[in-house]
Amino acid sequence: MKLRDFDYSLPPELIAQSPAPLRDASKLMVVPKSGGPIEHRTFTDLPQRLRPGDLLVLNDTRVVPARLILARDSGGRVEALLLRRLEARRWEGLLDPGRRLRPGEKLKLEDGSSCRIGERSPAGVWSLEFEIEDGALDRLGRAPLPPYIKRPGGPTAVDLERYQTVYAERPGSVAAPTAGLHFTREILDRIASAGAAVARVTLHVGTGTFKPVRSEEIEDHVMEPERYEIPDATIQAIDRADRVVAVGTTSCRTLEAWARTGRASGATDLFIHPPFEFRVVDALLTNFHLPKSTLLMLVCAFAGRERTLEAYAEAVRNKYRFFSYGDASLWI
């Protein structure tokens, strides 16, 4: 299939720049995959759409404050996005702008400490060696908001809290599993009262999830591997479930990677696009994704490209909020 097959028109004002006042105050579009009327709900209605025997699978990864502000000796500003810890004080990361940087150059952090940059990989990932301990980096770091969320002064303290699910436990992501941002403790309690079960997986979101597709033939795109883990209790819960509802594309990819490899932990570069046979996931809760993105392609694989783009056009007409801080959709 062609990259242009996954394009759609989105007015810029529908790109959510801030979270809803309350986590569960977002809209919820319910889309039957097989056709039929699309329903317009609010996220607080989610428990009513579940039934006994359902299993919601959440991604419990925790977003780390991975964005750092650095300065060159010349005074130029550089932003770093830390991707992976190699060892104490040594990381891999992206640097922007990185075009004129050279291996061996030292950059200054906001506390005056230094970061020495090493080699750059063909994929544009730099090795970084910091003068200070990793815990100090956490204190200096900011929420790694995606570039389409504009903050004149950069991410705020509110972003550090809201760009995180209420059930986040395991640090390691540089982007949020955004379908989970709508959940509150009360919603989770109501889901349990409805007779549905909740289980967890972990997929640490990295460049694989948000890497743009550059190839015109989508099959030529290569996903970067991302680390995942599925507890034994979750596998047992899947065996008992009547219907598995993946909360987010990351949970979906984790479950379908396990279904194909039999490995409950490791790294996956699974790229889900049409056509695709889903072996575990029966329903999908997710946000509205960027045009031409691998996330949109996953939804198209799940619900069909025509049905998906029809629903997205309906979302535009009804002024749904799009992307990370936007509204939710339930595909059943």
N, C-alpha and C positions, 0 to 999 in steps of 0.2 A: 504494500500500500504506500501511497505517497504522503509526504508530510503535509501537503496542502489539504489532504482529506480530513485533517483534524484541526482546521482553522475555524474560527467563528468571530463575529464582530461583537466587541464589548466596549460600551462607552466608558471612558476613563473614570467618570465619577462613580461608577459602580464598584471600583476597586476599594475595598474597605481599608481605611487608613488607621483605624482604631478599633478596639474590641467593642462589642455591645455593652451597654451599661451594666447588665448582668449576664453572666455566662450563658444561662439558659433562655435569654430573651431573644435569641436569634430565630429567624424563620427556619422552617423545616419543610422541604418539598418532598413529597412521597410519590415515587415513580414506579408503577407496576411495569416490569420489564416486558411483559407480554402484550402491552397495550392497555387501553382503558384510560379513564380520566386521571389526570395528574391532580394530586391534592395539595393544597397550600395550608400548612399548619404552623405551629410554633414548636420549638424544641421541647417545651414542657409536655407536649402531647406524645413524645416518643414512647413512654411506658405503655400507653394505650395501644400502640401499634405492635406490641410484643405479646407473646403468648407462652403458656407453660411449655417447657421443652426447648425453648430458644436458648442459645448460648451466645452472649456478646463477648467478643474477644478484643481486649484493650491492649494497646502498646504502652507499657509502663516506663519507657525510656525517659530520662530527664535531660532537658536542654541545659547545656553548660554555657556560662557567659563567655562565649568563644570569640567575640569581636573585640579587638584591641586597637587603640589609636597610637601610632608610632610617628616619629619625626626623623627626617634625615638631618645631617649636619648642615646642609644647605638651607634648611627651614621647610622643606617640602613635607607635606602630610602623607602618611601611608596608613591604610587600614589593613589589618591582618585578621583573617578568619582561621582560627586553629581547627584543624581537622582530626588529628590523631596524635596521641602522646606516644613517643618512641621510647623514652626513658626519662628519668628525672631531668627536668629543665630542657629537654629536647622534644620538639614537636615537628609535625608536618602541617603546612598551612598555605593558604592563598594570600597573596599580597596585591593590593590595588592602590595606586598603579604600580605595576611591577616591571614595566618595559625597560626603564633605565637603571634598575637596581643591578648590582653586581655581587657575586659570591664574595664573602669576606667583609662586606660593608656592615657597619654597626648602625643600628637605629635606636632611638631613645624612646622609652615608654613614658607615660605621663608622670610617674614618680621619679624620673631621672635615671632609672636603671637602663641597662642596655640589652639589646638583642642582636646577636650576630647571625646574619643570614648565610646559609650554605648554598648547596647546589639546587638548581631548578630542574625538575623532571620534565620530560616531553609533554606531560599533561598539564604543566604549569604549576605544579605543587613544589613549594620551597621547603627545605629543611631549615629549622629555626632553633637557635640555642640561646636560652635566656640566662641572665645573670641572677635572677631571683627565683625563689622556690615556686612550685606549681600552685600552692595555696595563695600566694600573693597575686598570681595571675588571675585567680578567681575573683579577688577583690577589685582588681583593675578592669576586669572584663565587663562587657556590656552584652545585652541580649542580642543574639545574631538575627535580627529581623531581616527579612528578604528585601531586596533593593527597591521593590515597588511600593514599600511602605516608607513614606518620606517623613523624616523628623529633622527639623532645622538644626536642633542641637544634638541629634543622635538619639538612640533609644533611652527611655526613661526608666526610673525605678518601677513604675507601673508595668512597663513592658516585661521586666524581669519576673513579675508575678503572673501576669495574664498570658504571656507567651509560654505557658507551662500548664500541663494538665493537673487537676487536683490529685490525681493518683500517681504522678510521676515519682519514681523511686530510684532508678538506676542511671546515674550520670553517664553521658556519652554522645548525645545528639547535638548537631549544630543547626538543626531546624526542628520545629515542633511537629509532632504528629497531630495536625490541626483539627481533624475530626473530633479529637478528644477534648478540645478546648471548651466545648459547649457543656460538658458534664459538670454537675455539682454533686455534693454528697447526698443531697435530697433526691436528686434524679436517680442516683444509683440505688438508694433505698426503695424508691417507688418501683424500679425495675425488679428488684428482688420480691417486692410485694405482689407484683404481677405474675410471679412464678417463673420468671426467666433467671438464668444463671449468668454469672460473670466470671471470665477467666482472663489470664494475662499472658502475653508474650513480650519479648523485648527485641526491638530492632533499632539499633542506633543509627539515626538518620544522618547520612553524609552526602557527599557529592552525587552518589548514585541516584538519589531521589530527585534532586533539583537540577542536575546537569542538563542543559538544553540539547535538543535534538538538532544536529546540524546537517545530517544526511537527508537527501530528498527521498530515498528509499528507506522507510523507517526500519526495515529489517537489518540495515547496516549499522544502526546505532548500537553502541556497546555500553551497558550499565557498569558503573564502578561498583565493586563489591561492598556490601555493608554487613556488619556483624549482627547476628541474631541468636536468640535462645528461646526454646519452648520448654517450660517445666513439664515434668511428668503428669502433674495434676491437670494441666490444660489438655494434654493428649487424652487422658482418661475422660475428661469432661466432653471432649469432642465425640468420643465413642458413644457417650450416652445421649448426646443432643439430637433433637429432631431437626433443628435448623441452626446453622452457624451463621451469625451476623458479625462480619468483620468490621470493626470500628477503625476506619481509615485504610488508605492504600498500603500503608506499611504493614499493618496487621495482615492484610490480604496477601501481600507478597510473601510474608513470613510463613503463613500457613500453606500456601501453594508451593513454596520452595521445599518445605518439609514433605509434602505429599509426593514430590518428584524424586527426592533424594533419600528419604528415610532418615535424614540427619536432623536431630533436634537442636543442634547448635552448630555454629560455624559462620561462614560468610556466604552471602548470596548475591549473584548478579542477574537474577531472574528478571527478564523484561517481558511484562505482560501486555500484549497488544493483540488485536484481532488477526487471525482467529486464535482462540485459546480455550482449552477445556478446563473448567474449574472443577477440582476434585474435592474440595473441602468447603469452600465458601458458598453459602446459599443466598445471602443478602449482604448488602454493602451500605454502610453509613459513611459519608464522606462530604467534603466541602466542594465548592465549584472551582475548577482548576484552570490554569493558564492555557490559552490556545497553543496547539502544537506540542504540548508537554507529554511526557511519559505517563503522568498521572491521569490526564484526560484519556489517553490511549487505553489505560487499564479500565476505566469506566466504560469506554466504548466496547472493549472486549467482553465486559460483563453484561451489558444491557443492549449491545448493538449500536453501531455508529449512528444510524439514522434516528433511533429512539433517543440516544444521548443528546445529539445536537438539537433535536426537537425540544427536549426538556430544557436545554441551555437557552434556547431562544425564548421559551416561556419564562425562564428566570429573568432574562433581560427585560422582557415586557413588564414583568411584575416588580422590577427594580430590586431584585435580590442583591445582596452584597457578596462580592466575589473574593476568592483567594483566602489567605491564611486567617485573617480576622473576620471573614465573611460568614455567610449563612451555610446551612447544612442541607444535605439531600439523603434520602433513604431509598435505595433501589431494591425492590423486593419482587 
